[in-house]
Amino acid sequence: MTAGKSWAAVTAAAVTVVFGWTEWRTWTASRDALPLGATDPRPIVYGECVLVLGNPLPILHRWRVRIAVRSTDPDRARFVFSGGAVRSKISEAQMMADYAVHELGVPARNVVIEDKSRTTVENITYSAPMMADSPAIKIASDTFHARRARMILRDESPALADKLVRARDYRPGEWGPLHAALVAFECYRERRAHSHSSRSSGGPAEPGH
């Protein structure tokens, strides 16, 4: 085998390993911070709520809307679009709702808008009253962001968190390079949080769960 072919084989193997690890990390994250048994597919419940978290980038918030729509039956669910006006005069929630109704066919009667929040914590805090009477709750966002939102909901409202059901945010191979970027960012974010916790406590932080 020539040197060129050897390097090609090594590169291909490395790419395969990175891709597999990325997909595994994303798959496991999609099942974190959920009640026991809520990681398995369940029949869609009439009146269930899908909370869709905003993002300033249209390409990302539209992806999140598509995740929301494929996670439920749009005719039977309530969609809470959450996100204030961050980089434009129109709120992220309104932009997502418009896309859902006009492009994806979500009935306008099933849409609720929360347009005050500017952080993930505020997404949860301001949307919680809109989800209180729902029999089941799904959070639609990219996988790691959705996991963080579920953790926040669990901390802020355990009763609502008990209603959580897994959304279909993870699909094998979907946006492969983006999955790798999101995993890399999540690793950076976790390392930064760990470092901050260590400095704040004056000692090593406990491992995250």
C-alpha positions, 0 to 999 in steps of 0.5 A, spaced: 500 500 500 502 506 498 503 512 502 497 516 499 493 510 500 495 509 507 493 516 509 487 515 505 485 509 509 487 513 516 483 519 514 477 515 512 477 511 519 478 517 523 472 520 519 468 514 521 470 514 528 468 521 529 461 521 525 459 515 529 461 518 536 457 524 534 451 520 532 452 516 539 453 523 543 447 526 540 442 520 540 444 519 548 442 526 549 436 526 545 434 521 551 436 525 557 432 529 562 426 525 561 421 521 565 422 514 566 419 510 560 418 517 556 424 515 551 420 510 547 415 512 542 408 513 545 401 515 541 400 522 540 395 525 546 390 530 544 392 536 546 399 535 548 403 541 547 410 542 543 414 548 546 418 550 540 425 554 542 427 560 538 433 562 535 436 568 531 438 564 525 432 563 520 435 556 518 436 554 525 429 556 528 426 553 521 429 546 523 426 547 530 419 548 527 420 542 522 422 538 528 416 540 532 411 538 526 414 531 525 414 530 533 406 530 533 400 531 529 399 538 528 391 537 528 391 535 535 397 538 538 398 545 541 404 549 539 407 554 543 412 558 539 417 561 544 422 567 543 423 575 543 425 580 538 433 579 538 436 581 532 430 584 528 423 587 530 419 581 529 420 576 535 423 569 533 416 566 536 412 570 530 417 568 525 417 561 527 409 561 527 408 564 520 413 559 518 409 553 521 402 556 519 404 558 512 409 553 510 408 547 514 400 547 514 400 548 522 392 550 524 393 557 526 388 555 532 393 551 535 398 556 535 400 560 541 406 565 541 410 567 547 414 573 545 418 576 551 423 571 552 431 572 550 434 566 554 432 559 554 431 560 562 426 565 560 423 560 554 421 555 560 419 561 565 414 564 560 412 558 557 410 554 563 403 557 564 401 556 557 403 548 558 400 547 565 394 544 562 397 539 557 397 532 558 404 531 555 409 536 553 415 535 548 420 540 547 423 542 540 430 544 538 436 541 536 438 536 541 443 539 546 439 545 546 432 541 548 436 537 553 438 543 557 431 546 556 428 539 559 433 540 565 431 547 566 424 545 566 425 539 571 428 544 576 423 550 575 417 545 575 418 538 577 410 537 576 410 539 568 417 536 567 413 529 569 409 530 563 415 530 558 415 526 552 421 525 547 420 529 541 423 527 534 429 532 534 434 526 533 434 523 526 441 519 524 445 522 519 441 529 519 445 535 518 451 530 519 456 536 519 452 540 523 451 535 528 459 535 529 459 542 530 453 542 535 457 536 539 463 540 539 460 546 542 456 542 547 463 539 549 466 546 550 460 549 553 460 543 558 468 544 559 467 552 560 461 550 565 465 545 569 471 550 569 467 556 572 464 551 577 471 549 579 473 557 580 466 558 584 467 553 589 474 553 590 475 546 588 473 541 583 466 541 580 462 534 581 461 531 574 455 533 570 449 528 569 
